[in-house]
């Protein structure tokens, strides 16, 4: 590698560290420092900079590289600016200092999810532009908000705006999951997220009495059903060795009670589920049946229920998939396809009719997204840039 390339790669690492030092963490995120940083990047690289605000405090940044044939459907390269909270006392490094250790590992909240991804897009484009390459299709690099709380006031609204539709997107890349080895995964769809509260009303009274029809008994019945189902799904994972067709279910909150010697009139439990698209209708019927069986006064209140978004075709009928796969194959990397185990903004893009693949260009990295000591090695970050140098032209010329 020549000195110019080394200098460019060192600058890319520093750009990443600068972005990571912006604490765009919930709650009450101030996105303006991210916007200022991205405006500098757009000016340096030579990209058109726009900001859209379907919700006042949730901006979406679009950096545009105009193609030679701009009437063709464009390519979106998506990541999000927001990051999840930290438990700072559990970190070995300050989570927003972007420290680098002696092995070259950079520690920072958001480096895996998804700030490194956004910078890899931009640094790949920087190198492509410096080489004199111009894409056939226009490429939009999008940095969106509100992904980590479900995107309900983020991408879900943005895809419905006239400004988004004017991007004329035909295909998108969004976040995937980092690989812990040399095998990379393309995610062509997602499970439907259904988060709901179950309100269990019952007979209140003195804590010394064995009353009938109490809220607690109804909670017990439901939790037994939920955890029996959960255990069966865990057993399927051991048999199948992957989670594409597995429903995940977790109890995340319990509310109720006034004091230790009073049977309360209601308990509420909160359940988080991620359900394969093809199983959703049957699962919803089953949950409602369990609630009916639990007794009178049991009601469900939905917190989040995803719309049904189509999966992206991963065969020769999809020219963008063919182009993406050819680029990966050309780098002698092993590629697998799966349903994403969690939820991303990709579901809203697919729901808007845009075929979308979730992909992370970083490999050989322990997955620590949302975890303490989230990290990425600097060399692996740079390697990801050069993978996108191959992938972006393949997509833009499809």
Kinemage of the C-alpha trace (Angstrom):
@kinemage 1
@onewidth
@group {chain A} dominant
@subgroup {mainchain}
@vectorlist {calphas} color= white
{ca unk a 1} P 0.000 0.000 0.000
{ca unk a 2} L 1.397 3.401 -0.991
{ca unk a 3} L 1.727 6.395 1.321
{ca unk a 4} L -1.269 8.166 -0.202
{ca unk a 5} L -3.530 5.185 0.520
{ca unk a 6} L -2.223 4.888 4.083
{ca unk a 7} L -2.897 8.587 4.649
{ca unk a 8} L -6.420 8.199 3.257
{ca unk a 9} L -7.109 5.209 5.504
{ca unk a 10} L -5.772 7.010 8.587
{ca unk a 11} L -8.031 9.948 7.818
{ca unk a 12} L -10.995 7.570 7.488
{ca unk a 13} L -10.315 6.179 10.964
{ca unk a 14} L -10.196 9.692 12.393
{ca unk a 15} L -13.465 10.578 10.625
{ca unk a 16} L -15.052 7.550 12.239
{ca unk a 17} L -13.732 8.484 15.675
{ca unk a 18} L -15.041 12.036 15.290
{ca unk a 19} L -18.502 10.707 14.421
{ca unk a 20} L -18.420 8.261 17.342
{ca unk a 21} L -17.645 11.077 19.776
{ca unk a 22} L -21.007 12.668 19.024
{ca unk a 23} L -23.258 11.266 21.783
{ca unk a 24} L -26.416 10.776 19.728
{ca unk a 25} L -27.853 8.618 22.486
{ca unk a 26} L -31.368 8.370 23.891
{ca unk a 27} L -33.182 10.101 25.435
{ca unk a 28} L -33.482 13.678 24.067
{ca unk a 29} L -31.004 13.301 21.194
{ca unk a 30} L -29.493 16.428 19.716
{ca unk a 31} L -28.813 15.415 16.106
{ca unk a 32} L -27.397 18.791 15.059
{ca unk a 33} L -23.723 17.847 15.690
{ca unk a 34} L -24.229 14.786 13.449
{ca unk a 35} L -25.692 17.020 10.746
{ca unk a 36} L -22.752 19.423 10.922
{ca unk a 37} L -20.284 16.539 10.714
{ca unk a 38} L -22.056 15.029 7.700
{ca unk a 39} L -22.205 18.409 5.948
{ca unk a 40} L -18.407 18.600 6.223
{ca unk a 41} L -18.093 15.107 4.744
{ca unk a 42} L -20.434 15.954 1.877
{ca unk a 43} L -18.476 19.091 1.028
{ca unk a 44} L -15.123 17.281 1.163
{ca unk a 45} L -16.253 14.334 -0.975
{ca unk a 46} L -18.376 16.355 -3.366
{ca unk a 47} L -21.881 15.084 -2.569
{ca unk a 48} L -25.176 16.972 -2.578
{ca unk a 49} L -26.362 17.522 0.997
{ca unk a 50} L -30.032 17.625 2.031
{ca unk a 51} L -31.851 17.343 5.344
{ca unk a 52} L -35.510 16.341 5.646
{ca unk a 53} L -37.589 16.598 8.820
{ca unk a 54} L -40.928 14.724 8.709
{ca unk a 55} L -40.750 15.099 12.504
{ca unk a 56} L -39.090 18.298 13.692
{ca unk a 57} L -36.515 16.757 16.025
{ca unk a 58} L -35.865 13.651 13.904
{ca unk a 59} L -33.872 14.773 10.847
{ca unk a 60} L -32.845 12.533 7.959
{ca unk a 61} L -29.684 13.392 6.046
{ca unk a 62} L -29.358 12.432 2.369
{ca unk a 63} L -25.977 12.743 0.634
{ca unk a 64} L -26.377 12.299 -3.112
{ca unk a 65} L -23.905 11.201 -5.788
{ca unk a 66} L -25.592 11.895 -9.100
{ca unk a 67} L -25.247 9.144 -11.689
{ca unk a 68} L -24.619 9.340 -15.421
{ca unk a 69} L -28.176 8.167 -16.052
{ca unk a 70} L -30.120 9.871 -13.235
{ca unk a 71} L -33.520 8.829 -14.578
{ca unk a 72} L -32.722 5.217 -13.682
{ca unk a 73} L -33.820 3.944 -10.305
{ca unk a 74} L -31.316 4.963 -7.642
{ca unk a 75} L -29.417 3.054 -4.940
{ca unk a 76} L -29.839 3.846 -1.231
{ca unk a 77} L -27.078 3.105 1.275
{ca unk a 78} L -28.738 3.448 4.671
{ca unk a 79} L -27.530 3.706 8.267
{ca unk a 80} L -28.838 5.463 11.364
{ca unk a 81} L -27.342 8.181 13.543
{ca unk a 82} L -28.963 7.259 16.869
{ca unk a 83} L -27.423 4.859 19.383
{ca unk a 84} L -28.721 3.073 22.462
{ca unk a 85} L -27.947 4.123 26.058
{ca unk a 86} L -24.894 2.852 27.949
{ca unk a 87} L -24.116 1.585 31.433
{ca unk a 88} L -20.842 3.465 31.641
{ca unk a 89} L -19.589 1.694 34.760
{ca unk a 90} L -19.596 -1.581 32.787
{ca unk a 91} L -17.261 -0.238 30.086
{ca unk a 92} L -13.469 -0.504 30.155
{ca unk a 93} L -13.261 2.665 28.003
{ca unk a 94} L -15.337 5.818 27.964
{ca unk a 95} L -18.173 4.959 25.557
{ca unk a 96} L -17.992 8.242 23.660
{ca unk a 97} L -14.218 8.761 23.601
{ca unk a 98} L -13.542 6.348 20.707
{ca unk a 99} L -10.324 5.111 22.327
{ca unk a 100} L -8.006 2.840 20.334
{ca unk a 101} L -6.085 0.152 22.234
{ca unk a 102} L -2.750 -1.453 21.366
{ca unk a 103} L -4.472 -4.024 19.106
{ca unk a 104} L -6.167 -1.306 17.080
{ca unk a 105} L -9.620 -1.959 18.572
{ca unk a 106} L -11.776 1.174 18.705
{ca unk a 107} L -14.252 1.237 21.601
{ca unk a 108} L -17.398 3.352 21.320
{ca unk a 109} L -21.149 3.105 21.540
{ca unk a 110} L -22.564 2.826 18.033
{ca unk a 111} L -19.422 1.647 16.259
{ca unk a 112} L -21.129 -1.649 15.329
{ca unk a 113} L -24.660 -0.284 15.228
{ca unk a 114} L -24.320 1.562 12.835
{ca unk a 115} L -21.889 4.485 12.722
{ca unk a 116} L -18.993 2.546 11.200
{ca unk a 117} L -21.296 1.389 8.409
{ca unk a 118} L -22.240 4.945 7.469
{ca unk a 119} L -18.614 6.052 7.347
{ca unk a 120} L -17.629 2.986 5.310
{ca unk a 121} L -20.174 4.006 2.679
{ca unk a 122} L -18.785 7.543 2.514
{ca unk a 123} L -15.123 6.551 2.514
{ca unk a 124} L -15.739 4.035 -0.279
{ca unk a 125} L -17.388 6.765 -2.337
{ca unk a 126} L -14.496 9.112 -1.586
{ca unk a 127} L -12.074 6.561 -3.045
{ca unk a 128} L -14.275 5.841 -6.049
{ca unk a 129} L -14.621 9.520 -6.870
{ca unk a 130} L -10.883 10.075 -6.544
{ca unk a 131} L -10.324 7.227 -9.009
{ca unk a 132} L -12.505 9.024 -11.541
{ca unk a 133} L -15.387 6.567 -11.382
{ca unk a 134} L -18.946 7.835 -11.866
{ca unk a 135} L -21.907 5.529 -11.290
{ca unk a 136} L -24.567 4.879 -13.890
{ca unk a 137} L -27.316 5.083 -11.261
{ca unk a 138} L -27.554 7.848 -8.687
{ca unk a 139} L -26.440 6.785 -5.214
{ca unk a 140} L -28.013 8.242 -2.052
{ca unk a 141} L -26.290 7.755 1.313
{ca unk a 142} L -28.951 8.171 4.003
{ca unk a 143} L -28.351 8.824 7.687
{ca unk a 144} L -31.659 8.514 9.509
{ca unk a 145} L -32.945 9.037 13.039
{ca unk a 146} L -35.136 7.159 15.506
{ca unk a 147} L -34.150 3.656 14.381
{ca unk a 148} L -33.291 2.384 17.855
{ca unk a 149} L -36.771 3.079 19.224
{ca unk a 150} L -38.485 1.351 16.330
{ca unk a 151} L -38.424 3.971 13.580
{ca unk a 152} L -42.067 4.922 14.137
{ca unk a 153} L -41.119 8.607 13.962
{ca unk a 154} L -38.161 7.920 11.695
{ca unk a 155} L -37.938 5.804 8.549
{ca unk a 156} L -41.563 4.644 8.803
{ca unk a 157} L -42.687 8.238 8.221
{ca unk a 158} L -39.820 9.249 5.937
{ca unk a 159} L -40.609 6.628 3.261
{ca unk a 160} L -44.117 8.096 2.930
{ca unk a 161} L -42.935 11.642 2.186
{ca unk a 162} L -42.766 13.236 -1.293
{ca unk a 163} L -39.088 14.004 -0.639
{ca unk a 164} L -38.273 10.338 -0.161
{ca unk a 165} L -40.264 9.268 -3.202
{ca unk a 166} L -38.301 11.793 -5.268
{ca unk a 167} L -35.159 9.787 -4.489
{ca unk a 168} L -36.537 7.284 -7.015
{ca unk a 169} L -34.978 4.318 -5.232
{ca unk a 170} L -34.879 0.881 -6.868
{ca unk a 171} L -32.706 -0.913 -4.304
{ca unk a 172} L -31.244 -0.356 -0.842
{ca unk a 173} L -28.531 -1.672 1.431
{ca unk a 174} L -29.179 -1.363 5.155
{ca unk a 175} L -27.531 -2.707 8.284
{ca unk a 176} L -26.918 -6.393 8.815
{ca unk a 177} L -25.055 -8.163 11.602
{ca unk a 178} L -21.265 -8.242 11.851
{ca unk a 179} L -19.628 -11.570 11.181
{ca unk a 180} L -17.543 -13.307 13.846
{ca unk a 181} L -15.651 -15.194 11.116
{ca unk a 182} L -15.019 -14.871 7.371
{ca unk a 183} L -18.564 -15.837 6.388
{ca unk a 184} L -20.808 -12.871 5.550
{ca unk a 185} L -24.588 -12.845 5.690
{ca unk a 186} L -27.108 -11.036 3.537
{ca unk a 187} L -30.467 -10.468 5.232
{ca unk a 188} L -33.346 -10.477 2.769
{ca unk a 189} L -36.244 -10.014 5.179
{ca unk a 190} L -37.297 -9.525 8.771
{ca unk a 191} L -39.690 -10.935 11.286
{ca unk a 192} L -42.715 -8.885 12.265
{ca unk a 193} L -42.288 -7.129 15.583
{ca unk a 194} L -45.318 -7.326 17.864
{ca unk a 195} L -44.974 -5.721 21.274
{ca unk a 196} L -48.088 -5.734 23.397
{ca unk a 197} L -49.442 -5.210 26.895
{ca unk a 198} L -51.790 -7.696 28.485
{ca unk a 199} L -54.010 -6.120 31.142
{ca unk a 200} L -55.210 -8.669 33.681
{ca unk a 201} L -58.064 -7.335 35.802
{ca unk a 202} L -59.389 -9.252 38.788
{ca unk a 203} L -60.939 -9.214 42.225
{ca unk a 204} L -59.043 -6.913 44.645
{ca unk a 205} L -58.973 -7.454 48.371
{ca unk a 206} L -56.960 -8.086 51.515
{ca unk a 207} L -53.669 -9.935 51.059
{ca unk a 208} L -54.637 -12.502 53.721
{ca unk a 209} L -57.570 -13.870 51.703
{ca unk a 210} L -57.660 -16.622 49.055
{ca unk a 211} L -60.013 -14.839 46.690
{ca unk a 212} L -61.153 -16.195 43.337
{ca unk a 213} L -60.640 -14.415 40.007
{ca unk a 214} L -57.518 -12.476 41.027
{ca unk a 215} L -55.315 -10.605 38.554
{ca unk a 216} L -52.288 -12.606 39.669
{ca unk a 217} L -53.858 -15.945 38.721
{ca unk a 218} L -54.505 -14.649 35.213
{ca unk a 219} L -50.929 -13.457 34.911
{ca unk a 220} L -49.748 -16.887 36.058
{ca unk a 221} L -51.865 -18.651 33.439
{ca unk a 222} L -50.572 -16.435 30.650
{ca unk a 223} L -46.932 -16.625 31.692
{ca unk a 224} L -47.181 -20.404 31.802
{ca unk a 225} L -48.506 -20.409 28.244
{ca unk a 226} L -45.965 -17.871 27.011
{ca unk a 227} L -42.998 -19.663 28.564
{ca unk a 228} L -44.115 -23.110 27.398
{ca unk a 229} L -44.257 -21.683 23.873
{ca unk a 230} L -40.878 -19.985 24.350
{ca unk a 231} L -39.253 -23.232 25.507
{ca unk a 232} L -40.570 -25.051 22.438
{ca unk a 233} L -39.116 -22.346 20.154
{ca unk a 234} L -35.740 -22.580 21.922
{ca unk a 235} L -35.739 -26.327 21.300
{ca unk a 236} L -36.337 -25.673 17.583
{ca unk a 237} L -33.247 -23.453 17.466
{ca unk a 238} L -31.133 -26.359 18.741
{ca unk a 239} L -32.601 -28.577 16.025
{ca unk a 240} L -32.427 -26.086 13.126
{ca unk a 241} L -29.211 -24.205 14.106
{ca unk a 242} L -30.676 -20.913 12.857
{ca unk a 243} L -33.547 -18.605 13.817
{ca unk a 244} L -35.108 -17.636 10.466
{ca unk a 245} L -38.380 -19.457 11.204
{ca unk a 246} L -38.353 -19.146 14.999
{ca unk a 247} L -40.624 -16.839 16.991
{ca unk a 248} L -38.875 -15.054 19.847
{ca unk a 249} L -40.915 -14.094 22.914
{ca unk a 250} L -39.826 -12.304 26.071
{ca unk a 251} L -41.477 -10.801 29.116
{ca unk a 252} L -40.007 -7.294 29.383
{ca unk a 253} L -42.127 -5.479 32.002
{ca unk a 254} L -44.573 -6.163 34.847
{ca unk a 255} L -46.674 -3.401 36.387
{ca unk a 256} L -49.205 -3.365 39.222
{ca unk a 257} L -49.771 -3.444 42.940
{ca unk a 258} L -50.093 -0.765 45.593
{ca unk a 259} L -48.624 -2.338 48.716
{ca unk a 260} L -47.593 -5.690 50.134
{ca unk a 261} L -50.885 -6.621 51.862
{ca unk a 262} L -53.325 -5.579 49.106
{ca unk a 263} L -54.426 -7.787 46.213
{ca unk a 264} L -54.511 -5.278 43.338
{ca unk a 265} L -57.352 -4.899 40.832
{ca unk a 266} L -54.955 -5.274 37.890
{ca unk a 267} L -51.541 -6.430 36.764
{ca unk a 268} L -50.081 -5.597 33.357
{ca unk a 269} L -47.423 -7.618 31.607
{ca unk a 270} L -45.500 -6.434 28.528
{ca unk a 271} L -44.419 -8.972 25.928
{ca unk a 272} L -41.927 -8.473 23.067
{ca unk a 273} L -42.244 -10.904 20.144
{ca unk a 274} L -40.577 -11.176 16.708
{ca unk a 275} L -42.610 -13.471 14.489
{ca unk a 276} L -41.798 -14.962 11.051
{ca unk a 277} L -44.097 -13.393 8.462
{ca unk a 278} L -45.625 -16.714 7.444
{ca unk a 279} L -46.506 -17.570 11.077
{ca unk a 280} L -47.861 -14.240 12.237
{ca unk a 281} L -51.600 -14.780 11.702
{ca unk a 282} L -51.647 -18.117 13.508
{ca unk a 283} L -49.546 -16.734 16.356
{ca unk a 284} L -51.855 -13.760 16.835
{ca unk a 285} L -54.879 -16.053 16.982
{ca unk a 286} L -53.085 -18.229 19.553
{ca unk a 287} L -52.217 -15.301 21.826
{ca unk a 288} L -55.793 -14.043 21.760
{ca unk a 289} L -57.031 -17.532 22.604
{ca unk a 290} L -54.693 -17.751 25.609
{ca unk a 291} L -55.968 -14.392 26.836
{ca unk a 292} L -59.551 -15.598 26.517
{ca unk a 293} L -58.725 -18.780 28.433
{ca unk a 294} L -57.047 -16.773 31.235
{ca unk a 295} L -60.418 -15.436 32.339
{ca unk a 296} L -62.640 -12.395 32.232
{ca unk a 297} L -61.125 -8.929 32.307
{ca unk a 298} L -58.042 -9.829 30.230
{ca unk a 299} L -57.369 -7.455 27.345
{ca unk a 300} L -54.527 -6.886 24.882
{ca unk a 301} L -53.199 -3.452 23.961
{ca unk a 302} L -50.730 -3.341 21.068
{ca unk a 303} L -47.644 -1.147 21.485
{ca unk a 304} L -46.010 -1.944 18.139
{ca unk a 305} L -47.235 -4.210 15.377
{ca unk a 306} L -45.235 -4.131 12.160
{ca unk a 307} L -46.948 -4.103 8.820
{ca unk a 308} L -46.386 -7.112 6.605
{ca unk a 309} L -43.315 -6.242 4.466
{ca unk a 310} L -42.330 -8.527 1.569
{ca unk a 311} L -39.015 -10.344 1.539
{ca unk a 312} L -36.420 -9.342 -1.044
{ca unk a 313} L -35.778 -11.863 -3.800
{ca unk a 314} L -32.332 -13.442 -3.619
{ca unk a 315} L -32.245 -15.122 -6.997
{ca unk a 316} L -31.568 -14.262 -10.637
{ca unk a 317} L -34.884 -12.387 -10.928
{ca unk a 318} L -33.359 -9.555 -8.877
{ca unk a 319} L -30.614 -7.801 -10.867
{ca unk a 320} L -29.374 -6.019 -7.759
{ca unk a 321} L -29.027 -9.257 -5.822
{ca unk a 322} L -27.115 -10.757 -8.743
{ca unk a 323} L -24.795 -7.727 -8.800
{ca unk a 324} L -24.291 -7.794 -5.027
{ca unk a 325} L -23.580 -11.525 -4.963
{ca unk a 326} L -21.137 -11.232 -7.870
{ca unk a 327} L -19.199 -8.559 -5.988
{ca unk a 328} L -19.010 -10.731 -2.848
{ca unk a 329} L -18.027 -13.794 -4.866
{ca unk a 330} L -15.329 -11.738 -6.591
{ca unk a 331} L -13.748 -11.076 -3.206
{ca unk a 332} L -13.670 -14.849 -2.486
{ca unk a 333} L -15.971 -14.468 0.503
{ca unk a 334} L -18.524 -17.058 1.583
{ca unk a 335} L -22.056 -15.624 1.493
{ca unk a 336} L -25.155 -16.913 3.281
{ca unk a 337} L -28.708 -15.586 3.249
{ca unk a 338} L -30.992 -15.315 6.267
{ca unk a 339} L -33.945 -13.516 7.781
{ca unk a 340} L -32.663 -10.779 10.112
{ca unk a 341} L -32.901 -11.879 13.766
{ca unk a 342} L -33.995 -8.426 14.962
{ca unk a 343} L -35.623 -5.404 13.300
{ca unk a 344} L -34.102 -2.626 11.204
{ca unk a 345} L -35.280 0.215 9.005
{ca unk a 346} L -34.997 -2.243 6.132
{ca unk a 347} L -38.561 -3.409 6.863
{ca unk a 348} L -39.903 0.057 6.085
{ca unk a 349} L -37.900 0.236 2.859
{ca unk a 350} L -39.218 -3.163 1.779
{ca unk a 351} L -42.705 -2.090 2.788
{ca unk a 352} L -42.335 0.924 0.489
{ca unk a 353} L -41.600 -1.427 -2.405
{ca unk a 354} L -37.809 -1.085 -2.369
{ca unk a 355} L -35.914 -4.412 -2.412
{ca unk a 356} L -33.467 -4.216 0.486
{ca unk a 357} L -30.560 -6.323 1.686
{ca unk a 358} L -29.114 -6.008 5.189
{ca unk a 359} L -25.351 -6.332 5.109
{ca unk a 360} L -22.381 -5.540 7.313
{ca unk a 361} L -18.966 -5.238 5.663
{ca unk a 362} L -17.091 -5.986 8.895
{ca unk a 363} L -15.941 -9.545 9.668
{ca unk a 364} L -13.945 -11.433 12.330
{ca unk a 365} L -15.487 -9.321 15.082
{ca unk a 366} L -17.275 -10.396 18.249
{ca unk a 367} L -20.813 -9.057 18.114
{ca unk a 368} L -21.251 -6.417 20.811
{ca unk a 369} L -23.979 -4.192 19.390
{ca unk a 370} L -26.013 -2.782 22.325
{ca unk a 371} L -23.507 -4.447 24.662
{ca unk a 372} L -20.785 -3.072 26.932
{ca unk a 373} L -17.394 -2.408 25.282
{ca unk a 374} L -18.824 -2.226 21.774
{ca unk a 375} L -15.812 -2.178 19.467
{ca unk a 376} L -14.414 -2.618 15.957
{ca unk a 377} L -10.810 -3.084 14.910
{ca unk a 378} L -9.442 -0.217 12.819
{ca unk a 379} L -7.996 -2.552 10.193
{ca unk a 380} L -11.307 -4.390 9.896
{ca unk a 381} L -13.102 -1.065 9.523
{ca unk a 382} L -10.766 -0.120 6.667
{ca unk a 383} L -11.187 -3.545 5.039
{ca unk a 384} L -14.934 -2.910 5.022
{ca unk a 385} L -14.377 0.325 3.104
{ca unk a 386} L -12.615 -1.532 0.313
{ca unk a 387} L -15.382 -4.138 0.206
{ca unk a 388} L -17.834 -1.336 -0.490
{ca unk a 389} L -15.471 -0.010 -3.168
{ca unk a 390} L -16.346 -3.249 -5.003
{ca unk a 391} L -20.014 -3.488 -4.003
{ca unk a 392} L -21.197 0.067 -4.718
{ca unk a 393} L -20.184 0.090 -8.422
{ca unk a 394} L -21.696 -3.352 -8.894
{ca unk a 395} L -25.052 -2.092 -7.634
{ca unk a 396} L -24.846 1.316 -9.322
{ca unk a 397} L -24.134 -0.268 -12.707
{ca unk a 398} L -26.763 -3.016 -12.445
